[in-house]
Amino acid sequence: MGALRIQSIMSNELAKRPLFVRPPEPPAEYLALDPSNSIYVGKTKIFHVPFNWSYEYLTNPHICIVGITGAGKSYFVKAFLSRAAFVWGSNAIIIDWAGEYRAWVKQTGGRIISLGRGDFINLMDLGGMKPLDRVKQIIRTLEILTDISQYPEQKRLTEQALEETYTEAGFKLSEVEHKGSDGKPLPTPTLKDVVNILEDRLKGGNYEFPAELENTIYRLKNFCRPGEDYFSQQSTVKLEELTEVGLVDVDLSGLPDEVMRGLAGLFVLQFLKEKMRSTGWSATKGLRVFVVLDEAWKIAKDERSDAIMIVREGRKYNFGLIVASQNPTDIHEAIFSNVGTTFILRVKFQNFLDYIQGSLNFSDYMRAEISKFGVGQCAVNMAFQTSTKFPETFLLEKIHGEEPLEEYFLDVQSILTQAQLADDTIPQNYAFEKNELKNKLTEFGMDDIRASELINVFNRNNKRMDIVSFVEFLENNDLARANITSFLKGVGMEDSMIIDILNRIGAG
């Protein structure tokens, strides 16, 4: 039996010890929910309580996930969607900026829509909307992605030509149903038809500002050129089926630039918002559809994006939005500050931590824990419907997925000085999740054979690799230095260290 020992302690030291303060975790009744009507995520760090997520007590069902590259964001999304499908029968649509989920969705038997690689979306498809409303959506999309709002006359000409195109094709601008004399649905016009109308107007020679008309035509022709006409052909995608076929990956990685990807992403969001409203409320438990935006900053940052509308209205229609990003400032404040749940994985950069802490108002203790997280560890912030007397932010030991979360390490000891090696504040290695490494390599253009070869190097060395050898492998396989730098910064490496590594390789 241990002996009691009397100590002399100064009052200021005693004040630092939380003798009568509740540990930062909600009560078990808010965490250990009915597993038949909630999603298991992991166990809490302090009391090891199973945490089952449900929006029952929350302001809304929407989720934000933030964390550096390799921290486990996509691992969490995959585990969460798999369990939501099992527990609630939820459908999910992933707007997949970099093709990160493609292989997983294919493996699970889901549907892949490969824009830029064989699939097309007609930007003028109505999806159950009135043509007048669709015209407004197209104009708003162009305002988000281009500088058309700075040119009022070009904006007016575009809107006018869109309306005229629908009218000439037999559509009535203020009606939803559009059928020909034979009773069959009318074929939808395309952007090429819009360009033809504008070109006919230019040839007529009656317009007083021909330069504005020419620039309007040129702007729209960017989306109609052969080989890049992904949005000006008839759709290969039946939009009406997207929310009813289980798991769908809208893979945007085959599109040539951010504007094209943004155009596709906004189109899908606009359709989903209208589908959400037209379907109406359902009494079924759980959520019918999850919409996932991963690193889609182009459409998550703008206040005109329909992502914000889904956040505001989704709960009453059983829709949930999941937004994931390594940079929380890339998510519009109307989304970040109003989601019901935020999962915070490892975050290294102080300005990101400042933003998250300022938005969610958690303690300095929680901030210090977040900066030390390993792969898969996270803090959870939940916005409850009523005021609570317990902390809304708490820690999880680790996210529990269907498969083990594999952690790989880049060792940097070989480039550190003796003084740096002795400094506890300087990391000796950088960790990341295996599958997120493979996804990044694929995004950067490395083929599967080379990516698997690199993974084998890690596995032969107990899941570790020296940083210089790692970068040399990437360079020898023709990865651009910009992509290498992007990956290293994404896992939390400082610019000065990255420059040192690249200089060593260049000197060699």
ABEGO torsion letter per residue (X at the ends): XBBBBBBBBBAAAAAABBAABBBBBBBAAAABBBAAABBBAEBBAAAGBBBBBBAAABABABBBBBEBBGAGAAAAAAAAAAAAAAAAGBBBBBBBAAGAAAAAAAAAGBBBBBBGAGBBBBAABAGGBBAAAAAAAAAAAAAAABAAAABAAAAAAAAAAAAAAAAAAGBBAABABBBBAAGBBBBBBBAAAAAAAAAAAAAAGABABAAAAAAAAAAAAAAABBGAAAAABBBABBAAAAAAAEBBBBBAAABABAAAAAAAAAAAAAAAAAAAAAAEBBABBEBABBBBBBGBAAAAABAABAAAAAAAAAAAAGBBBBBBBABAAABBAAAAAABABBBBBBBABAAAAAAAAAAAGBBAAAAAAAAABBBGBBBBBBBBABBBABBABBBBABBBBABBBBBBBBBAAAABBAAAAABAABBABBBBBAAAAAAAAAAAGBBAAAAAAAAAAAAAAGGBBBAAAAAAAAAAAGBBAAAAAAAAAAAGBBAAAAAAAAAAAAAX
